[in-house]
Amino acid sequence: MTEEWPLIDVTLRQFSLPQSDMWEGSKESYVLSMIEEASDETLMALGKHVGFELQSPVRGVEPPFWRKDHLRLFISHLADHRKYAADVQSALMSYGISAFVAHNDIEPTAVWLAEIETALSTCDTLIAFLHPKFHASYWTDQEIGFAMGRGLPVFSIRFGQDPYGFIGRFQAFEGTNKEPQYLGRELFEALRKHKQTQRRMATALVSLFETSGSFAAAKDHIGYLEDVETWDPSFPDRLRAAVETNFQIKRSWGVPESVERLIKRWQEKAK
């Protein structure tokens, strides 16, 4: 990177990105650190500004395997473990996470490579189920490389195989002998807190709350929202509208009051 420090900071400031006067690393690491929480739109605009011809992922495509308004998660797994992957997929659904499991979500007549590429091009994150022989699979390594090439967060679950290569830098979850519903909960907590997925996860949880189908579901969903790590200005109106229009939310004891407390808390944080 040949640009001088003042020009780098001016460019960051033009796109409402943070700057720091205290930095001991390289210019490249500085820029990456300053833009790591930027939105896709800001990154696209910044890329064009500095001369890159960028194309966003295929967001116009709405494949049938993604649940509307959910966080999109690609599960990379060996064929022998598709039943367990499907069980985790089911567990994640209750947290506003739509998971893609190739052997369940691809129709027999579909062209497999095209469907998998579509899923990889439109997902928000990838989870690798590291069973023995996972590394020997040509396809699973390709899937991880595709996701990392898009800059997506990649998580790994250890099932007797330790993380390797680029994903070896990150701590893996332990999955051996763990019931799918417990692993699903751990993944949900991680995705809710991770910098690259917390915003998308918060939006998914608001949508999940809006569609609560029972009194109990409304209580569960407001509970999830009470622990979100980020907040959007659209959330108060959406939550209040849900209280007024969704009978299961409106009549769920304590939930409307919890909504108001949650909104007030974030309003006070913004002051």
C-alpha positions as CSV (number, residue, x, y, z in Angstrom):
1,M,0.0,0.0,0.0
2,T,1.7,3.2,-1.2
3,E,-0.8,5.8,0.1
4,E,0.4,8.1,2.9
5,W,-1.3,7.9,6.3
6,P,-3.1,11.3,6.0
7,L,-4.7,10.2,2.7
8,I,-5.8,6.9,4.2
9,D,-7.5,8.6,7.1
10,V,-9.2,11.1,4.9
11,T,-10.6,8.3,2.7
12,L,-11.9,6.5,5.8
13,R,-13.5,9.6,7.1
14,Q,-15.3,10.2,3.7
15,F,-17.0,6.9,4.2
16,S,-17.8,7.5,7.9
17,L,-15.3,4.8,9.0
18,P,-13.3,5.0,12.2
19,Q,-9.7,6.2,12.4
20,S,-7.0,5.8,15.0
21,D,-4.1,8.0,16.0
22,M,-2.4,5.1,17.8
23,W,-1.3,2.3,15.5
24,E,1.9,0.3,15.5
25,G,1.2,-2.2,12.6
26,S,1.2,-1.9,8.9
27,K,-1.0,0.2,6.7
28,E,-2.8,-2.9,5.4
29,S,-3.6,-4.2,8.9
30,Y,-4.8,-0.7,9.9
31,V,-7.2,-0.4,7.0
32,L,-8.6,-4.0,7.6
33,S,-9.1,-3.2,11.3
34,M,-10.9,0.1,10.5
35,I,-13.3,-1.5,8.0
36,E,-14.0,-4.8,9.7
37,E,-17.5,-3.7,11.0
38,A,-18.5,-1.7,7.8
39,S,-21.7,-2.7,6.0
40,D,-21.5,-4.4,2.6
41,E,-22.8,-1.2,0.9
42,T,-20.0,0.8,2.5
43,L,-17.4,-1.7,1.5
44,M,-18.7,-1.8,-2.1
45,A,-18.6,2.0,-2.3
46,L,-15.1,2.1,-0.8
47,G,-13.9,-0.5,-3.3
48,K,-15.2,1.4,-6.2
49,H,-13.6,4.6,-4.9
50,V,-10.2,3.1,-4.9
51,G,-10.6,1.5,-8.3
52,F,-11.9,-2.0,-7.8
53,E,-14.7,-3.3,-10.0
54,L,-16.7,-5.2,-7.4
55,Q,-19.8,-7.3,-7.8
56,S,-21.9,-8.1,-4.8
57,P,-23.0,-11.7,-4.0
58,V,-26.1,-12.9,-6.0
59,R,-28.6,-11.3,-3.6
60,G,-31.2,-11.0,-6.3
61,V,-31.5,-14.8,-6.3
62,E,-33.9,-16.1,-3.7
63,P,-33.2,-19.9,-3.6
64,P,-36.1,-22.0,-2.1
65,F,-33.8,-23.5,0.6
66,W,-33.3,-20.2,2.5
67,R,-36.0,-19.3,5.0
68,K,-37.1,-15.6,4.5
69,D,-35.5,-13.1,6.8
70,H,-33.3,-15.7,8.5
71,L,-29.6,-15.6,8.9
72,R,-28.2,-17.9,6.1
73,L,-25.7,-20.6,7.2
74,F,-24.0,-23.2,5.0
75,I,-23.2,-26.5,6.7
76,S,-20.2,-28.2,5.2
77,H,-20.2,-31.9,6.0
78,L,-19.4,-35.4,4.8
79,A,-22.2,-37.4,3.2
80,D,-22.0,-40.0,6.0
81,H,-23.1,-37.4,8.6
82,R,-26.0,-35.8,6.7
83,K,-28.5,-37.0,9.3
84,Y,-26.7,-35.2,12.2
85,A,-26.3,-32.1,10.0
86,A,-30.1,-32.2,9.3
87,D,-30.8,-32.5,13.0
88,V,-28.7,-29.4,13.7
89,Q,-30.4,-27.6,10.8
90,S,-33.8,-28.3,12.5
91,A,-32.5,-27.0,15.8
92,L,-31.2,-23.8,14.4
93,M,-34.5,-22.9,12.8
94,S,-36.0,-21.9,16.1
95,Y,-33.3,-19.2,16.5
96,G,-33.9,-17.5,13.1
97,I,-31.1,-19.4,11.4
98,S,-31.7,-21.0,8.0
99,A,-29.1,-23.7,7.4
100,F,-28.3,-25.3,4.1
101,V,-27.6,-29.0,4.2
102,A,-26.8,-30.2,0.6
103,H,-28.3,-33.7,0.9
104,N,-31.5,-32.4,2.2
105,D,-32.0,-29.1,0.4
106,I,-31.1,-30.0,-3.2
107,E,-33.8,-31.6,-5.3
108,P,-32.7,-34.9,-6.9
109,T,-33.2,-33.4,-10.4
110,A,-31.2,-30.2,-9.7
111,V,-27.7,-29.7,-10.9
112,W,-25.8,-30.2,-7.7
113,L,-22.8,-27.9,-8.4
114,A,-25.0,-25.0,-9.4
115,E,-27.2,-25.4,-6.3
116,I,-24.2,-25.6,-4.0
117,E,-22.6,-22.6,-5.6
118,T,-25.8,-20.6,-5.3
119,A,-25.9,-21.5,-1.6
120,L,-22.3,-20.5,-1.1
121,S,-22.8,-17.3,-3.0
122,T,-25.8,-16.2,-0.9
123,C,-25.0,-17.5,2.6
124,D,-23.9,-15.3,5.5
125,T,-21.6,-17.7,7.2
126,L,-20.3,-21.3,7.0
127,I,-20.0,-24.1,9.6
128,A,-17.6,-27.0,9.0
129,F,-18.4,-30.3,10.7
130,L,-14.8,-31.7,11.1
131,H,-15.3,-35.5,11.1
132,P,-12.4,-37.8,10.4
133,K,-11.6,-37.8,6.6
134,F,-13.2,-34.3,6.3
135,H,-9.8,-33.0,5.0
136,A,-9.6,-35.8,2.4
137,S,-12.8,-34.6,0.8
138,Y,-12.2,-32.4,-2.3
139,W,-15.6,-30.8,-1.9
140,T,-15.6,-29.7,1.7
141,D,-12.2,-27.9,1.3
142,Q,-13.6,-26.2,-1.8
143,E,-16.6,-25.0,0.2
144,I,-14.5,-23.6,3.0
145,G,-12.2,-21.8,0.5
146,F,-15.2,-20.3,-1.3
147,A,-16.6,-18.9,1.9
148,M,-13.3,-17.5,3.1
149,G,-12.7,-16.0,-0.3
150,R,-16.0,-14.0,0.2
151,G,-14.7,-12.9,3.5
152,L,-17.3,-14.7,5.5
153,P,-16.8,-15.9,9.0
154,V,-16.1,-19.6,9.1
155,F,-16.6,-21.7,12.2
156,S,-15.6,-25.3,12.8
157,I,-17.0,-28.1,14.9
158,R,-14.6,-30.8,16.1
159,F,-15.8,-34.3,15.7
160,G,-12.5,-36.1,16.0
161,Q,-10.7,-33.9,13.4
162,D,-8.8,-30.8,14.5
163,P,-9.0,-27.6,12.5
164,Y,-6.3,-27.2,9.8
165,G,-5.0,-24.7,7.3
166,F,-6.6,-21.3,7.5
167,I,-9.4,-22.4,9.8
168,G,-6.8,-23.8,12.2
169,R,-6.3,-20.2,13.5
170,F,-9.7,-20.2,15.1
171,Q,-10.9,-22.1,18.1
172,A,-13.3,-24.9,17.2
173,F,-16.4,-26.0,19.0
174,E,-16.5,-29.4,20.5
175,G,-19.2,-31.5,18.9
176,T,-18.4,-35.1,19.8
177,N,-21.3,-36.8,21.6
178,K,-23.2,-33.5,21.7
179,E,-26.9,-33.5,21.0
180,P,-28.0,-31.4,18.0
181,Q,-30.2,-29.1,20.0
182,Y,-27.3,-28.2,22.4
183,L,-24.9,-27.6,19.5
184,G,-27.5,-25.5,17.8
185,R,-27.8,-23.3,20.9
186,E,-24.0,-22.9,21.1
187,L,-23.9,-21.9,17.4
188,F,-26.7,-19.4,17.9
189,E,-24.8,-17.7,20.8
190,A,-21.7,-17.5,18.7
191,L,-23.4,-16.0,15.7
192,R,-25.3,-13.6,17.9
193,K,-22.0,-12.2,19.3
194,H,-19.7,-12.4,16.3
195,K,-18.9,-9.0,14.8
196,Q,-19.7,-10.1,11.2
197,T,-23.0,-11.8,12.0
198,Q,-24.4,-9.9,15.0
199,R,-26.2,-7.3,12.9
200,R,-27.7,-9.9,10.5
201,M,-28.6,-12.1,13.5
202,A,-30.4,-9.2,15.3
203,T,-32.5,-8.5,12.2
204,A,-33.4,-12.2,12.0
205,L,-34.5,-12.2,15.6
206,V,-36.8,-9.2,15.1
207,S,-38.4,-11.1,12.2
208,L,-38.7,-14.2,14.3
209,F,-40.4,-12.2,17.0
210,E,-42.8,-10.6,14.6
211,T,-44.0,-14.0,13.5
212,S,-44.3,-15.6,16.9
213,G,-47.0,-18.3,16.7
214,S,-47.7,-18.8,20.4
215,F,-47.5,-17.1,23.8
216,A,-44.5,-19.3,24.7
217,A,-42.7,-18.4,21.4
218,A,-43.3,-14.7,22.0
219,K,-41.6,-15.0,25.4
220,D,-38.7,-17.0,24.0
221,H,-38.2,-14.5,21.1
222,I,-38.2,-11.4,23.2
223,G,-35.7,-13.2,25.5
224,Y,-33.4,-13.6,22.5
225,L,-33.7,-10.0,21.6
226,E,-32.8,-8.8,25.1
227,D,-29.3,-10.2,24.5
228,V,-28.6,-8.8,21.0
229,E,-25.3,-7.1,20.5
230,T,-26.5,-4.4,18.0
231,W,-29.5,-2.3,17.3
232,D,-31.1,-0.8,14.3
233,P,-33.3,2.4,14.2
234,S,-36.1,0.4,12.5
235,F,-36.4,-2.0,15.4
236,P,-38.7,0.0,17.7
237,D,-41.4,0.6,15.1
238,R,-41.3,-3.0,14.0
239,L,-41.5,-4.4,17.6
240,R,-44.3,-2.1,18.6
241,A,-46.2,-2.9,15.4
242,A,-45.8,-6.6,16.2
243,V,-47.3,-6.0,19.7
244,E,-50.3,-4.4,18.1
245,T,-50.9,-6.8,15.2
246,N,-49.8,-10.2,16.5
247,F,-52.3,-11.6,19.1
248,Q,-49.8,-14.1,20.4
249,I,-47.5,-11.3,21.3
250,K,-50.1,-8.8,22.5
251,R,-51.6,-11.4,24.9
252,S,-48.4,-13.0,26.1
253,W,-48.0,-12.0,29.7
254,G,-45.3,-9.5,30.2
255,V,-44.1,-9.4,26.6
256,P,-45.4,-6.0,25.6
257,E,-43.8,-4.5,28.7
258,S,-40.6,-6.2,27.9
259,V,-40.6,-4.7,24.4
260,E,-40.9,-1.2,25.9
261,R,-38.1,-1.8,28.4
262,L,-35.9,-3.1,25.6
263,I,-36.6,-0.1,23.4
264,K,-35.9,2.3,26.3
265,R,-32.7,0.6,27.1
266,W,-31.3,1.0,23.6
267,Q,-32.6,4.6,23.5
268,E,-30.6,5.4,26.6
269,K,-27.5,3.7,25.2
270,A,-27.7,6.0,22.1
271,K,-27.7,9.2,24.2
